[in-house]
Amino acid sequence: MIQVIGSPLATIGTQEVIPGIVMCVMGFCLLFVSVDKIWTVAEKWKTIGGERPSKSYVIITRTLGIVFLVVGVGLLVSSLM
């Protein structure tokens, strides 16, 4: 906890804020960056003759983006309480 002297917000919990922001950014990236770009960087070199990510890869990537975003927002909200 950071002590802020003379402020209406006496303490700000950084243990939840920083991971919350990081998880929100990761969630936004997984949701709004093209899955083809993510797959090209992360997985294309592992496949032989793969041209596109599979449908399951797209679904899992989008689902993880939603999970990261929800957990990040939860951490940010919990730091305010």
ChimeraX attribute file (.defattr): number of C-alpha atoms within 10 A of each C-alpha:
attribute: neighborCount
match mode: 1-to-1
recipient: residues
	/A:1	10
	/A:2	10
	/A:3	11
	/A:4	11
	/A:5	9
	/A:6	7
	/A:7	8
	/A:8	7
	/A:9	10
	/A:10	11
	/A:11	14
	/A:12	15
	/A:13	15
	/A:14	13
	/A:15	13
	/A:16	18
	/A:17	20
	/A:18	14
	/A:19	16
	/A:20	24
	/A:21	16
	/A:22	14
	/A:23	22
	/A:24	24
	/A:25	16
	/A:26	17
	/A:27	24
	/A:28	16
	/A:29	16
	/A:30	22
	/A:31	18
	/A:32	10
	/A:33	11
	/A:34	11
	/A:35	18
	/A:36	17
	/A:37	12
	/A:38	16
	/A:39	18
	/A:40	15
	/A:41	9
	/A:42	10
	/A:43	13
	/A:44	17
	/A:45	11
	/A:46	9
	/A:47	8
	/A:48	7
	/A:49	8
	/A:50	12
	/A:51	11
	/A:52	12
	/A:53	16
	/A:54	11
	/A:55	9
	/A:56	9
	/A:57	14
	/A:58	17
	/A:59	12
	/A:60	12
	/A:61	18
	/A:62	19
	/A:63	15
	/A:64	16
	/A:65	21
	/A:66	18
	/A:67	15
	/A:68	22
	/A:69	24
	/A:70	16
	/A:71	16
	/A:72	24
	/A:73	18
	/A:74	15
	/A:75	20
	/A:76	22
	/A:77	13
	/A:78	13
	/A:79	16
	/A:80	12
	/A:81	7
